[in-house]
Amino acid sequence: MQLNVRYKKKVNFPRLTRLLQRSVGHSVKKKCFLVVIDKQVPTPDCDAGSRSTWHYIRLFLKMGMEVKFIADDFLTPEPYTTQLRQLGVEVLSSVENRAGIQRWLLENQADIRCIFTNRPHTTKHYLETFRGMQQTKILYHGHDLAFVRTQRKFVLSGDPADAKSAASVEKLEMKIWQQVDAVYYPSTAETDLVLTRLPHVQARTLPLFLLESQGICYKENLVKRRDLIFVGAFGHQPNRDAVTWFLDHCWPVIEKALPGVCFHIVGRDRTNEIQQRASERVIVTGWLSEDDLTALYRRSRIAVVPLRYGAGVKGKVVEAMHHHLPVVMTTISGEGLPNIANTVLFADDPNAFAQSVIDLYSDETRLIQLGNAGGEYVARNFSPERAWNIISTDMPQKLRAGKLWVGRDLNPQPTP
């Protein structure tokens, strides 16, 4: 990492200091902490990126670290901000702190042992500041390769604006890789691509989610499992495209072959186009609470993931398998999940996709096999222990000396 910026003038930031003093369970005088930066306060029940950031915050807390959080939009939405504070995280974001936060990072670099920064369009705002933080490890979590996702969108759309956007994001992501101490992506394909472009970069494959066993038996609840489910936030364009493609090309065949079966579309930011497709058997539910979504997973028979483009590991696939739910999906949906061929069903042609759902629906033996295999796959590949073994390699000694507090309950208490 190039470190050619020097800042010598001492600056006081009373608003930030007061905010730290108000935070739950910590003193502003406590030294050696870790800062997590993301585009917003995590909303883990709304989107996969937030869920990933939330999981890593919890991992750092389990390791006994003091964690402070910066949301790049400087908003404090509820109940999510309170939930973070209930975990013991110091939330530094507020509108009045926007102008001073980067100078505060520089002034406190002796105490900030590590920064865990997320996503390219957030991280770019802090690159100049990071260059001046000579005493701090900068770890970058990309979530997915944004330029690859945008290139694949261009292949489908043919829109020159998508090609221009992909080139711009590629330039940004390569700039970030060269200015941080370590780079993390959820799949080996992504880390391999990073190393192909820049062999000297320290790139590692890091699990997207950190999940404990659900203790679910798909077979026990099979008689109650009836419908199909898709889960995804519709602010993410690949999800909108996937559902539209499925409804246009797959659902009419499935609907006719499986009378009475419904298709549940779950996720926030529903577009009018998708909402207008709702019917007696196409249930557009929008956002669901964690408990309600879990209950729906346990009533569902098959998850469908018909993505036509995207990049990296798809959180919706991991989440469905975590709930021991059999998955029918396109090839691109399984990217970054090695050795998954015997765990899910793949189909890219719309007729083949529809027929795979129809055939699997009535094959109880295969349903149980895939449900169990998915749960076992997630347990092997998405554990907190596995993630810590990877990321601790890049942590400063003082932060990685601890042991994982497996028994510590870090679920937030209900917000009053």
Beta strands, then each sheet from edge to edge (+ up, - down):
strand 1: 33-38
strand 2: 67-71
strand 3: 90-91
strand 4: 112-118
strand 5: 137-141
strand 6: 182-185
strand 7: 203-205
strand 8: 227-231
strand 9: 263-266
strand 10: 282-286
strand 11: 300-305
strand 12: 327-329
strand 13: 345-346
sheet 1: 3+ 2+ 1+ 4+ 5+ 6+ 7+
sheet 2: 10+ 9+ 8+ 11+ 12+ 13+
end
